[in-house]
Amino acid sequence: MKRTIIALTSALILAPTLVIAADTQHIKFIGDNQTQAGVQFQGPVEVVKVQALLDSSNPFMEKKVVVEGNLVRQLRKDTFMFSDGSNEIQVELDDDIHLNATLTPETKVRLFGEFENGRTPEIEVDHIELL
């Protein structure tokens, strides 16, 4: 009897976890032989200027943003300095971002991520588009 109760309880606890894990599979970038799951939108996007982010006075602000410009130099393995042509801000790329192209300081990109206005203001980048 105890074994049956333990088995049923374990199944009830693990089942939702397995369903959620299976639902989160997706591909962020399209390679030569890959397809992308989800929606591909080609149209206007609201782009934020770096200066508007830096002018924010709330040190605990976290906000989803889209910025356009260039990665001008690499600071660490996954950390870069980004410039929109007027100002610079530090950006950190997620580990799961992979591109089939080499980025140079002249490569124009659109970054999608979350701005964090802490001790060092930065954008944690979730997705990159080459322009």
A tleap script that builds the chain and sets N, CA, C and O, in Angstrom:
source leaprc.protein.ff14SB
mol = sequence {
  NMET LYS ARG THR ILE ILE ALA LEU THR SER
  ALA LEU ILE LEU ALA PRO THR LEU VAL ILE
  ALA ALA ASP THR GLN HIE ILE LYS PHE ILE
  GLY ASP ASN GLN THR GLN ALA GLY VAL GLN
  PHE GLN GLY PRO VAL GLU VAL VAL LYS VAL
  GLN ALA LEU LEU ASP SER SER ASN PRO PHE
  MET GLU LYS LYS VAL VAL VAL GLU GLY ASN
  LEU VAL ARG GLN LEU ARG LYS ASP THR PHE
  MET PHE SER ASP GLY SER ASN GLU ILE GLN
  VAL GLU LEU ASP ASP ASP ILE HIE LEU ASN
  ALA THR LEU THR PRO GLU THR LYS VAL ARG
  LEU PHE GLY GLU PHE GLU ASN GLY ARG THR
  PRO GLU ILE GLU VAL ASP HIE ILE GLU LEU
  CLEU
}
set mol.1.N position { 0.824 -1.197 0.000 }
set mol.1.CA position { 0.000 0.000 0.000 }
set mol.1.C position { 0.865 1.258 0.000 }
set mol.1.O position { 0.615 2.198 -0.754 }
set mol.2.N position { 1.910 1.260 0.879 }
set mol.2.CA position { 2.784 2.431 0.949 }
set mol.2.C position { 3.497 2.652 -0.378 }
set mol.2.O position { 3.656 3.791 -0.818 }
set mol.3.N position { 3.926 1.567 -1.018 }
set mol.3.CA position { 4.636 1.688 -2.292 }
set mol.3.C position { 3.730 2.266 -3.371 }
set mol.3.O position { 4.180 3.062 -4.195 }
set mol.4.N position { 2.490 1.885 -3.375 }
set mol.4.CA position { 1.542 2.406 -4.352 }
set mol.4.C position { 1.338 3.902 -4.159 }
set mol.4.O position { 1.324 4.656 -5.131 }
set mol.5.N position { 1.182 4.329 -2.935 }
set mol.5.CA position { 0.998 5.753 -2.630 }
set mol.5.C position { 2.239 6.546 -3.024 }
set mol.5.O position { 2.122 7.627 -3.600 }
set mol.6.N position { 3.418 6.026 -2.722 }
set mol.6.CA position { 4.666 6.711 -3.072 }
set mol.6.C position { 4.814 6.797 -4.589 }
set mol.6.O position { 5.226 7.834 -5.110 }
set mol.7.N position { 4.486 5.728 -5.300 }
set mol.7.CA position { 4.593 5.717 -6.763 }
set mol.7.C position { 3.635 6.726 -7.389 }
set mol.7.O position { 4.021 7.460 -8.299 }
set mol.8.N position { 2.399 6.772 -6.916 }
set mol.8.CA position { 1.418 7.723 -7.447 }
set mol.8.C position { 1.811 9.166 -7.138 }
set mol.8.O position { 1.679 10.041 -7.994 }
set mol.9.N position { 2.286 9.414 -5.936 }
set mol.9.CA position { 2.719 10.760 -5.553 }
set mol.9.C position { 3.890 11.211 -6.418 }
set mol.9.O position { 3.916 12.352 -6.880 }
set mol.10.N position { 4.849 10.334 -6.639 }
set mol.10.CA position { 6.005 10.665 -7.476 }
set mol.10.C position { 5.574 10.977 -8.901 }
set mol.10.O position { 6.069 11.928 -9.506 }
set mol.11.N position { 4.659 10.187 -9.440 }
set mol.11.CA position { 4.174 10.409 -10.799 }
set mol.11.C position { 3.463 11.754 -10.921 }
set mol.11.O position { 3.645 12.465 -11.909 }
set mol.12.N position { 2.662 12.104 -9.931 }
set mol.12.CA position { 1.951 13.380 -9.955 }
set mol.12.C position { 2.902 14.572 -9.853 }
set mol.12.O position { 2.646 15.624 -10.438 }
set mol.13.N position { 3.976 14.410 -9.125 }
set mol.13.CA position { 4.945 15.501 -8.969 }
set mol.13.C position { 5.787 15.660 -10.231 }
set mol.13.O position { 6.049 16.787 -10.652 }
set mol.14.N position { 6.213 14.568 -10.838 }
set mol.14.CA position { 7.117 14.624 -11.986 }
set mol.14.C position { 6.418 14.917 -13.309 }
set mol.14.O position { 7.044 15.495 -14.198 }
set mol.15.N position { 5.173 14.553 -13.477 }
set mol.15.CA position { 4.474 14.718 -14.749 }
set mol.15.C position { 4.451 16.172 -15.235 }
set mol.15.O position { 4.802 16.405 -16.392 }
set mol.16.N position { 4.060 17.163 -14.424 }
set mol.16.CA position { 4.051 18.544 -14.915 }
set mol.16.C position { 5.442 19.048 -15.301 }
set mol.16.O position { 5.578 19.821 -16.249 }
set mol.17.N position { 6.460 18.621 -14.584 }
set mol.17.CA position { 7.823 19.033 -14.893 }
set mol.17.C position { 8.237 18.538 -16.271 }
set mol.17.O position { 8.853 19.285 -17.031 }
set mol.18.N position { 7.915 17.311 -16.601 }
set mol.18.CA position { 8.265 16.754 -17.904 }
set mol.18.C position { 7.511 17.444 -19.030 }
set mol.18.O position { 8.074 17.652 -20.105 }
set mol.19.N position { 6.260 17.800 -18.811 }
set mol.19.CA position { 5.478 18.502 -19.822 }
set mol.19.C position { 6.064 19.883 -20.080 }
set mol.19.O position { 6.185 20.285 -21.237 }
set mol.20.N position { 6.425 20.610 -19.052 }
set mol.20.CA position { 7.011 21.947 -19.197 }
set mol.20.C position { 8.350 21.858 -19.911 }
set mol.20.O position { 8.626 22.676 -20.789 }
set mol.21.N position { 9.180 20.902 -19.565 }
set mol.21.CA position { 10.495 20.750 -20.196 }
set mol.21.C position { 10.354 20.465 -21.681 }
set mol.21.O position { 11.131 20.992 -22.477 }
set mol.22.N position { 9.407 19.665 -22.071 }
set mol.22.CA position { 9.216 19.336 -23.481 }
set mol.22.C position { 8.690 20.527 -24.265 }
set mol.22.O position { 8.938 20.623 -25.467 }
set mol.23.N position { 7.975 21.432 -23.621 }
set mol.23.CA position { 7.360 22.574 -24.288 }
set mol.23.C position { 8.342 23.711 -24.547 }
set mol.23.O position { 8.028 24.595 -25.345 }
set mol.24.N position { 9.505 23.735 -23.919 }
set mol.24.CA position { 10.412 24.872 -24.039 }
set mol.24.C position { 11.480 24.690 -25.106 }
set mol.24.O position { 12.400 25.504 -25.176 }
set mol.25.N position { 11.399 23.663 -25.937 }
set mol.25.CA position { 12.391 23.444 -26.986 }
set mol.25.C position { 12.111 24.391 -28.152 }
set mol.25.O position { 10.991 24.441 -28.660 }
set mol.26.N position { 13.144 25.151 -28.580 }
set mol.26.CA position { 13.010 26.010 -29.748 }
set mol.26.C position { 14.390 26.360 -30.283 }
set mol.26.O position { 15.389 26.212 -29.579 }
set mol.27.N position { 14.446 26.818 -31.507 }
set mol.27.CA position { 15.699 27.208 -32.142 }
set mol.27.C position { 15.679 28.715 -32.314 }
set mol.27.O position { 14.716 29.262 -32.852 }
set mol.28.N position { 16.737 29.404 -31.863 }
set mol.28.CA position { 16.759 30.857 -31.937 }
set mol.28.C position { 17.263 31.378 -33.276 }
set mol.28.O position { 16.778 32.401 -33.760 }
set mol.29.N position { 18.224 30.692 -33.881 }
set mol.29.CA position { 18.813 31.181 -35.115 }
set mol.29.C position { 18.681 30.145 -36.210 }
set mol.29.O position { 18.681 28.942 -35.951 }
set mol.30.N position { 18.568 30.624 -37.434 }
set mol.30.CA position { 18.383 29.755 -38.574 }
set mol.30.C position { 19.731 29.497 -39.234 }
set mol.30.O position { 20.413 30.436 -39.644 }
set mol.31.N position { 20.116 28.233 -39.337 }
set mol.31.CA position { 21.326 27.855 -40.053 }
set mol.31.C position { 20.952 27.359 -41.437 }
set mol.31.O position { 19.805 27.508 -41.859 }
set mol.32.N position { 21.904 26.771 -42.151 }
set mol.32.CA position { 21.658 26.311 -43.512 }
set mol.32.C position { 20.595 25.216 -43.580 }
set mol.32.O position { 19.766 25.211 -44.490 }
set mol.33.N position { 20.615 24.295 -42.627 }
set mol.33.CA position { 19.708 23.149 -42.685 }
set mol.33.C position { 18.725 23.115 -41.530 }
set mol.33.O position { 18.206 22.049 -41.198 }
set mol.34.N position { 18.457 24.252 -40.913 }
set mol.34.CA position { 17.568 24.284 -39.760 }
set mol.34.C position { 16.339 25.119 -40.084 }
set mol.34.O position { 16.369 25.978 -40.966 }
set mol.35.N position { 15.274 24.858 -39.370 }
set mol.35.CA position { 14.089 25.696 -39.447 }
set mol.35.C position { 13.844 26.274 -38.074 }
set mol.35.O position { 14.283 25.726 -37.064 }
set mol.36.N position { 13.141 27.385 -38.049 }
set mol.36.CA position { 12.888 28.053 -36.779 }
set mol.36.C position { 11.463 27.791 -36.337 }
set mol.36.O position { 10.521 27.914 -37.119 }
set mol.37.N position { 11.319 27.428 -35.073 }
set mol.37.CA position { 9.996 27.256 -34.498 }
set mol.37.C position { 9.500 28.616 -34.034 }
set mol.37.O position { 10.288 29.432 -33.558 }
set mol.38.N position { 8.217 28.866 -34.167 }
set mol.38.CA position { 7.675 30.119 -33.676 }
set mol.38.C position { 7.392 31.094 -34.810 }
set mol.38.O position { 7.311 30.703 -35.974 }
set mol.39.N position { 7.244 32.360 -34.459 }
set mol.39.CA position { 6.845 33.409 -35.382 }
set mol.39.C position { 8.061 34.174 -35.874 }
set mol.39.O position { 8.954 34.504 -35.094 }
set mol.40.N position { 8.091 34.456 -37.177 }
set mol.40.CA position { 9.124 35.314 -37.747 }
set mol.40.C position { 8.424 36.572 -38.235 }
set mol.40.O position { 7.621 36.516 -39.166 }
set mol.41.N position { 8.720 37.702 -37.616 }
set mol.41.CA position { 8.073 38.966 -37.955 }
set mol.41.C position { 9.072 39.868 -38.652 }
set mol.41.O position { 10.186 40.066 -38.167 }
set mol.42.N position { 8.670 40.418 -39.797 }
set mol.42.CA position { 9.493 41.396 -40.487 }
set mol.42.C position { 8.669 42.668 -40.586 }
set mol.42.O position { 7.736 42.754 -41.385 }
set mol.43.N position { 9.013 43.636 -39.786 }
set mol.43.CA position { 8.282 44.885 -39.760 }
set mol.43.C position { 8.927 45.833 -38.778 }
set mol.43.O position { 10.022 45.569 -38.282 }
set mol.44.N position { 8.258 46.936 -38.492 }
set mol.44.CA position { 8.853 47.921 -37.591 }
set mol.44.C position { 8.985 47.397 -36.161 }
set mol.44.O position { 8.135 46.654 -35.670 }
set mol.45.N position { 10.064 47.804 -35.516 }
set mol.45.CA position { 10.349 47.435 -34.133 }
set mol.45.C position { 10.686 48.713 -33.383 }
set mol.45.O position { 11.405 49.564 -33.908 }
set mol.46.N position { 10.180 48.862 -32.167 }
set mol.46.CA position { 10.493 50.043 -31.363 }
set mol.46.C position { 11.904 49.912 -30.809 }
set mol.46.O position { 12.182 49.052 -29.973 }
set mol.47.N position { 12.795 50.785 -31.290 }
set mol.47.CA position { 14.203 50.761 -30.901 }
set mol.47.C position { 14.451 51.871 -29.887 }
set mol.47.O position { 13.961 52.989 -30.046 }
set mol.48.N position { 15.221 51.551 -28.836 }
set mol.48.CA position { 15.532 52.501 -27.765 }
set mol.48.C position { 16.954 53.018 -27.952 }
set mol.48.O position { 17.845 52.253 -28.324 }
set mol.49.N position { 17.176 54.293 -27.702 }
set mol.49.CA position { 18.520 54.880 -27.727 }
set mol.49.C position { 19.227 54.556 -26.412 }
set mol.49.O position { 18.599 54.513 -25.354 }
set mol.50.N position { 20.538 54.328 -26.488 }
set mol.50.CA position { 21.327 54.006 -25.301 }
set mol.50.C position { 21.265 55.146 -24.285 }
set mol.50.O position { 21.192 54.893 -23.082 }
set mol.51.N position { 21.292 56.389 -24.748 }
set mol.51.CA position { 21.252 57.533 -23.835 }
set mol.51.C position { 19.979 57.530 -22.993 }
set mol.51.O position { 20.020 57.875 -21.812 }
set mol.52.N position { 18.856 57.147 -23.582 }
set mol.52.CA position { 17.598 57.080 -22.823 }
set mol.52.C position { 17.701 56.051 -21.698 }
set mol.52.O position { 17.147 56.257 -20.618 }
set mol.53.N position { 18.400 54.953 -21.941 }
set mol.53.CA position { 18.587 53.942 -20.894 }
set mol.53.C position { 19.519 54.454 -19.805 }
set mol.53.O position { 19.255 54.264 -18.617 }
set mol.54.N position { 20.610 55.104 -20.206 }
set mol.54.CA position { 21.584 55.605 -19.233 }
set mol.54.C position { 21.024 56.741 -18.382 }
set mol.54.O position { 21.461 56.936 -17.247 }
set mol.55.N position { 20.060 57.493 -18.919 }
set mol.55.CA position { 19.449 58.602 -18.178 }
set mol.55.C position { 18.490 58.129 -17.093 }
set mol.55.O position { 18.077 58.924 -16.249 }
set mol.56.N position { 18.134 56.861 -17.100 }
set mol.56.CA position { 17.219 56.326 -16.099 }
set mol.56.C position { 17.832 56.463 -14.710 }
set mol.56.O position { 18.987 56.095 -14.497 }
set mol.57.N position { 17.061 56.990 -13.775 }
set mol.57.CA position { 17.578 57.238 -12.428 }
set mol.57.C position { 17.293 56.095 -11.452 }
set mol.57.O position { 17.837 56.084 -10.348 }
set mol.58.N position { 16.459 55.145 -11.833 }
set mol.58.CA position { 16.111 54.038 -10.947 }
set mol.58.C position { 17.191 52.955 -11.016 }
set mol.58.O position { 17.325 52.298 -12.048 }
set mol.59.N position { 17.965 52.754 -9.943 }
set mol.59.CA position { 19.052 51.773 -9.986 }
set mol.59.C position { 18.576 50.319 -10.019 }
set mol.59.O position { 19.373 49.418 -10.280 }
set mol.60.N position { 17.301 50.081 -9.761 }
set mol.60.CA position { 16.775 48.716 -9.742 }
set mol.60.C position { 15.921 48.413 -10.967 }
set mol.60.O position { 15.217 47.404 -11.004 }
set mol.61.N position { 15.984 49.290 -11.974 }
set mol.61.CA position { 15.144 49.141 -13.158 }
set mol.61.C position { 15.593 47.953 -14.012 }
set mol.61.O position { 16.784 47.782 -14.270 }
set mol.62.N position { 14.649 47.149 -14.440 }
set mol.62.CA position { 14.863 46.087 -15.414 }
set mol.62.C position { 13.774 46.252 -16.463 }
set mol.62.O position { 12.590 46.330 -16.136 }
set mol.63.N position { 14.185 46.304 -17.731 }
set mol.63.CA position { 13.234 46.606 -18.794 }
set mol.63.C position { 13.640 45.876 -20.068 }
set mol.63.O position { 14.818 45.856 -20.425 }
set mol.64.N position { 12.672 45.275 -20.755 }
set mol.64.CA position { 12.926 44.654 -22.056 }
set mol.64.C position { 13.171 45.766 -23.075 }
set mol.64.O position { 12.401 46.723 -23.158 }
set mol.65.N position { 14.264 45.629 -23.856 }
set mol.65.CA position { 14.625 46.668 -24.817 }
set mol.65.C position { 15.099 46.052 -26.127 }
set mol.65.O position { 15.480 44.883 -26.193 }
set mol.66.N position { 15.061 46.887 -27.174 }
set mol.66.CA position { 15.645 46.564 -28.470 }
set mol.66.C position { 16.527 47.742 -28.845 }
set mol.66.O position { 16.073 48.886 -28.844 }
set mol.67.N position { 17.796 47.467 -29.169 }
set mol.67.CA position { 18.732 48.518 -29.575 }
set mol.67.C position { 19.384 48.113 -30.890 }
set mol.67.O position { 19.530 46.928 -31.189 }
set mol.68.N position { 19.779 49.132 -31.681 }
set mol.68.CA position { 20.467 48.882 -32.948 }
set mol.68.C position { 21.786 49.615 -32.951 }
set mol.68.O position { 21.878 50.752 -32.490 }
set mol.69.N position { 22.817 48.955 -33.474 }
set mol.69.CA position { 24.132 49.575 -33.553 }
set mol.69.C position { 25.194 48.532 -33.833 }
set mol.69.O position { 24.986 47.615 -34.628 }
set mol.70.N position { 26.355 48.681 -33.163 }
set mol.70.CA position { 27.498 47.808 -33.415 }
set mol.70.C position { 28.123 47.334 -32.113 }
set mol.70.O position { 28.146 48.063 -31.121 }
set mol.71.N position { 28.631 46.102 -32.126 }
set mol.71.CA position { 29.465 45.615 -31.029 }
set mol.71.C position { 30.876 46.089 -31.354 }
set mol.71.O position { 31.507 45.568 -32.274 }
set mol.72.N position { 31.380 47.076 -30.606 }
set mol.72.CA position { 32.632 47.735 -30.983 }
set mol.72.C position { 33.875 47.060 -30.428 }
set mol.72.O position { 34.944 47.171 -31.028 }
set mol.73.N position { 33.772 46.361 -29.299 }
set mol.73.CA position { 34.922 45.622 -28.773 }
set mol.73.C position { 34.455 44.564 -27.779 }
set mol.73.O position { 33.401 44.676 -27.153 }
set mol.74.N position { 35.291 43.527 -27.665 }
set mol.74.CA position { 35.004 42.426 -26.753 }
set mol.74.C position { 35.743 42.665 -25.451 }
set mol.74.O position { 36.952 42.899 -25.451 }
set mol.75.N position { 35.012 42.606 -24.325 }
set mol.75.CA position { 35.595 42.820 -23.006 }
set mol.75.C position { 35.977 41.498 -22.337 }
set mol.75.O position { 37.042 41.387 -21.729 }
set mol.76.N position { 35.106 40.509 -22.456 }
set mol.76.CA position { 35.332 39.163 -21.936 }
set mol.76.C position { 34.705 38.186 -22.931 }
set mol.76.O position { 34.221 38.590 -23.989 }
set mol.77.N position { 34.720 36.913 -22.586 }
set mol.77.CA position { 34.213 35.891 -23.510 }
set mol.77.C position { 32.814 36.212 -24.037 }
set mol.77.O position { 32.574 36.136 -25.243 }
set mol.78.N position { 31.891 36.570 -23.145 }
set mol.78.CA position { 30.511 36.821 -23.545 }
set mol.78.C position { 30.060 38.253 -23.277 }
set mol.78.O position { 28.862 38.534 -23.302 }
set mol.79.N position { 30.997 39.159 -23.023 }
set mol.79.CA position { 30.672 40.553 -22.713 }
set mol.79.C position { 31.320 41.469 -23.743 }
set mol.79.O position { 32.507 41.348 -24.046 }
set mol.80.N position { 30.510 42.395 -24.279 }
set mol.80.CA position { 30.960 43.299 -25.326 }
set mol.80.C position { 30.555 44.727 -24.989 }
set mol.80.O position { 29.675 44.952 -24.159 }
set mol.81.N position { 31.205 45.693 -25.640 }
set mol.81.CA position { 30.791 47.085 -25.577 }
set mol.81.C position { 29.978 47.341 -26.846 }
set mol.81.O position { 30.434 47.063 -27.955 }
set mol.82.N position { 28.775 47.871 -26.667 }
set mol.82.CA position { 27.850 48.143 -27.764 }
set mol.82.C position { 27.729 49.645 -27.945 }
set mol.82.O position { 27.691 50.390 -26.965 }
set mol.83.N position { 27.670 50.096 -29.192 }
set mol.83.CA position { 27.476 51.516 -29.489 }
set mol.83.C position { 26.315 51.674 -30.459 }
set mol.83.O position { 26.201 50.939 -31.440 }
set mol.84.N position { 25.452 52.650 -30.169 }
set mol.84.CA position { 24.378 52.969 -31.107 }
set mol.84.C position { 24.760 54.154 -31.994 }
set mol.84.O position { 23.911 54.704 -32.696 }
set mol.85.N position { 26.031 54.546 -31.962 }
set mol.85.CA position { 26.515 55.667 -32.757 }
set mol.85.C position { 26.671 56.924 -31.935 }
set mol.85.O position { 27.415 57.826 -32.319 }
set mol.86.N position { 25.985 57.001 -30.812 }
set mol.86.CA position { 26.054 58.167 -29.932 }
set mol.86.C position { 26.655 57.818 -28.576 }
set mol.86.O position { 27.498 58.551 -28.058 }
set mol.87.N position { 26.225 56.707 -28.009 }
set mol.87.CA position { 26.664 56.295 -26.674 }
set mol.87.C position { 27.014 54.820 -26.667 }
set mol.87.O position { 26.665 54.078 -27.585 }
set mol.88.N position { 27.715 54.401 -25.608 }
set mol.88.CA position { 28.103 53.002 -25.459 }
set mol.88.C position { 27.526 52.425 -24.173 }
set mol.88.O position { 27.328 53.134 -23.186 }
set mol.89.N position { 27.260 51.115 -24.209 }
set mol.89.CA position { 26.778 50.394 -23.039 }
set mol.89.C position { 27.322 48.964 -23.108 }
set mol.89.O position { 27.546 48.423 -24.191 }
set mol.90.N position { 27.523 48.378 -21.960 }
set mol.90.CA position { 28.015 47.006 -21.883 }
set mol.90.C position { 26.864 46.046 -22.154 }
set mol.90.O position { 25.755 46.250 -21.660 }
set mol.91.N position { 27.125 44.992 -22.943 }
set mol.91.CA position { 26.115 43.967 -23.213 }
set mol.91.C position { 26.707 42.596 -22.919 }
set mol.91.O position { 27.895 42.353 -23.133 }
set mol.92.N position { 25.851 41.704 -22.421 }
set mol.92.CA position { 26.259 40.326 -22.138 }
set mol.92.C position { 25.388 39.392 -22.963 }
set mol.92.O position { 24.161 39.445 -22.879 }
set mol.93.N position { 26.022 38.536 -23.762 }
set mol.93.CA position { 25.297 37.623 -24.634 }
set mol.93.C position { 24.997 36.321 -23.902 }
set mol.93.O position { 25.860 35.774 -23.215 }
set mol.94.N position { 23.762 35.824 -24.054 }
set mol.94.CA position { 23.394 34.526 -23.482 }
set mol.94.C position { 24.271 33.433 -24.077 }
set mol.94.O position { 24.727 33.543 -25.215 }
set mol.95.N position { 24.503 32.381 -23.302 }
set mol.95.CA position { 25.339 31.271 -23.754 }
set mol.95.C position { 24.744 30.529 -24.946 }
set mol.95.O position { 25.482 29.924 -25.723 }
set mol.96.N position { 23.422 30.565 -25.101 }
set mol.96.CA position { 22.793 29.806 -26.181 }
set mol.96.C position { 22.684 30.584 -27.490 }
set mol.96.O position { 22.023 30.118 -28.418 }
set mol.97.N position { 23.312 31.752 -27.593 }
set mol.97.CA position { 23.320 32.519 -28.835 }
set mol.97.C position { 24.469 32.021 -29.702 }
set mol.97.O position { 25.628 32.033 -29.289 }
set mol.98.N position { 24.126 31.580 -30.916 }
set mol.98.CA position { 25.127 31.109 -31.870 }
set mol.98.C position { 24.819 31.721 -33.229 }
set mol.98.O position { 23.682 31.656 -33.695 }
set mol.99.N position { 25.815 32.311 -33.862 }
set mol.99.CA position { 25.653 32.899 -35.189 }
set mol.99.C position { 26.521 32.147 -36.183 }
set mol.99.O position { 27.580 31.629 -35.828 }
set mol.100.N position { 26.067 32.090 -37.437 }
set mol.100.CA position { 26.853 31.483 -38.504 }
set mol.100.C position { 27.660 32.537 -39.242 }
set mol.100.O position { 28.088 32.303 -40.372 }
set mol.101.N position { 27.876 33.688 -38.630 }
set mol.101.CA position { 28.621 34.777 -39.258 }
set mol.101.C position { 29.595 35.361 -38.246 }
set mol.101.O position { 29.379 35.281 -37.037 }
set mol.102.N position { 30.671 35.950 -38.758 }
set mol.102.CA position { 31.644 36.622 -37.906 }
set mol.102.C position { 31.207 38.063 -37.712 }
set mol.102.O position { 30.850 38.741 -38.676 }
set mol.103.N position { 31.233 38.532 -36.483 }
set mol.103.CA position { 30.879 39.917 -36.193 }
set mol.103.C position { 32.145 40.758 -36.145 }
set mol.103.O position { 33.149 40.353 -35.560 }
set mol.104.N position { 32.090 41.930 -36.762 }
set mol.104.CA position { 33.178 42.899 -36.701 }
set mol.104.C position { 32.609 44.186 -36.122 }
set mol.104.O position { 31.391 44.304 -35.991 }
set mol.105.N position { 33.454 45.160 -35.768 }
set mol.105.CA position { 32.931 46.436 -35.272 }
set mol.105.C position { 32.076 47.178 -36.300 }
set mol.105.O position { 31.334 48.091 -35.940 }
set mol.106.N position { 32.173 46.796 -37.574 }
set mol.106.CA position { 31.370 47.443 -38.619 }
set mol.106.C position { 30.036 46.733 -38.864 }
set mol.106.O position { 29.181 47.261 -39.575 }
set mol.107.N position { 29.849 45.549 -38.287 }
set mol.107.CA position { 28.620 44.779 -38.484 }
set mol.107.C position { 27.480 45.414 -37.702 }
set mol.107.O position { 27.548 45.540 -36.480 }
set mol.108.N position { 26.428 45.815 -38.419 }
set mol.108.CA position { 25.261 46.423 -37.771 }
set mol.108.C position { 24.358 45.301 -37.250 }
set mol.108.O position { 24.037 44.357 -37.971 }
set mol.109.N position { 23.960 45.425 -35.986 }
set mol.109.CA position { 23.134 44.401 -35.346 }
set mol.109.C position { 21.945 45.032 -34.629 }
set mol.109.O position { 21.951 46.214 -34.286 }
set mol.110.N position { 20.932 44.206 -34.417 }
set mol.110.CA position { 19.790 44.577 -33.569 }
set mol.110.C position { 19.799 43.599 -32.405 }
set mol.110.O position { 19.763 42.385 -32.606 }
set mol.111.N position { 19.848 44.130 -31.180 }
set mol.111.CA position { 19.912 43.303 -29.980 }
set mol.111.C position { 18.581 43.355 -29.239 }
set mol.111.O position { 18.024 44.432 -29.027 }
set mol.112.N position { 18.080 42.201 -28.849 }
set mol.112.CA position { 16.871 42.080 -28.044 }
set mol.112.C position { 17.303 41.564 -26.682 }
set mol.112.O position { 17.975 40.536 -26.598 }
set mol.113.N position { 16.929 42.258 -25.617 }
set mol.113.CA position { 17.346 41.802 -24.300 }
set mol.113.C position { 16.702 42.578 -23.180 }
set mol.113.O position { 15.691 43.258 -23.362 }
set mol.114.N position { 17.318 42.460 -22.003 }
set mol.114.CA position { 16.802 43.113 -20.802 }
set mol.114.C position { 17.852 44.077 -20.266 }
set mol.114.O position { 18.980 43.685 -19.965 }
set mol.115.N position { 17.464 45.349 -20.151 }
set mol.115.CA position { 18.344 46.370 -19.595 }
set mol.115.C position { 18.285 46.295 -18.081 }
set mol.115.O position { 17.205 46.258 -17.491 }
set mol.116.N position { 19.462 46.274 -17.454 }
set mol.116.CA position { 19.557 46.279 -15.993 }
set mol.116.C position { 20.396 47.473 -15.585 }
set mol.116.O position { 21.556 47.592 -15.978 }
set mol.117.N position { 19.808 48.353 -14.798 }
set mol.117.CA position { 20.462 49.596 -14.395 }
set mol.117.C position { 21.050 49.432 -13.003 }
set mol.117.O position { 20.592 50.074 -12.057 }
set mol.118.N position { 22.044 48.593 -12.870 }
set mol.118.CA position { 22.694 48.376 -11.580 }
set mol.118.C position { 23.957 49.195 -11.475 }
set mol.118.O position { 24.045 50.294 -12.022 }
set mol.119.N position { 24.942 48.655 -10.765 }
set mol.119.CA position { 26.228 49.335 -10.593 }
set mol.119.C position { 26.885 49.609 -11.946 }
set mol.119.O position { 27.424 50.691 -12.180 }
set mol.120.N position { 26.830 48.616 -12.830 }
set mol.120.CA position { 27.270 48.790 -14.212 }
set mol.120.C position { 26.058 48.550 -15.102 }
set mol.120.O position { 25.625 47.407 -15.250 }
set mol.121.N position { 25.500 49.608 -15.700 }
set mol.121.CA position { 24.340 49.408 -16.575 }
set mol.121.C position { 24.707 48.476 -17.730 }
set mol.121.O position { 25.750 48.641 -18.363 }
set mol.122.N position { 23.849 47.507 -17.996 }
set mol.122.CA position { 24.125 46.579 -19.088 }
set mol.122.C position { 22.831 46.019 -19.651 }
set mol.122.O position { 21.768 46.101 -19.036 }
set mol.123.N position { 22.957 45.447 -20.838 }
set mol.123.CA position { 21.846 44.754 -21.478 }
set mol.123.C position { 22.216 43.282 -21.556 }
set mol.123.O position { 23.262 42.925 -22.098 }
set mol.124.N position { 21.354 42.430 -21.013 }
set mol.124.CA position { 21.533 40.983 -21.142 }
set mol.124.C position { 20.795 40.555 -22.403 }
set mol.124.O position { 19.564 40.552 -22.443 }
set mol.125.N position { 21.549 40.196 -23.425 }
set mol.125.CA position { 21.009 39.948 -24.761 }
set mol.125.C position { 20.489 38.514 -24.875 }
set mol.125.O position { 21.188 37.551 -24.559 }
set mol.126.N position { 19.226 38.403 -25.341 }
set mol.126.CA position { 18.588 37.109 -25.560 }
set mol.126.C position { 18.651 36.682 -27.022 }
set mol.126.O position { 18.659 35.490 -27.330 }
set mol.127.N position { 18.696 37.682 -27.934 }
set mol.127.CA position { 18.574 37.402 -29.366 }
set mol.127.C position { 19.310 38.479 -30.149 }
set mol.127.O position { 19.278 39.651 -29.774 }
set mol.128.N position { 19.972 38.091 -31.236 }
set mol.128.CA position { 20.677 39.036 -32.116 }
set mol.128.C position { 20.153 38.864 -33.532 }
set mol.128.O position { 19.927 37.744 -33.991 }
set mol.129.N position { 19.961 39.997 -34.226 }
set mol.129.CA position { 19.659 39.979 -35.656 }
set mol.129.C position { 20.728 40.783 -36.367 }
set mol.129.O position { 21.084 41.876 -35.926 }
set mol.130.N position { 21.243 40.250 -37.465 }
set mol.130.CA position { 22.172 41.005 -38.300 }
set mol.130.C position { 21.356 41.887 -39.227 }
set mol.130.O position { 20.379 41.429 -39.819 }
set mol.131.N position { 21.746 43.148 -39.359 }
set mol.131.CA position { 21.011 44.082 -40.219 }
set mol.131.C position { 21.763 44.335 -41.505 }
set mol.131.O position { 21.297 45.096 -42.353 }
savepdb mol mol.pdb
quit
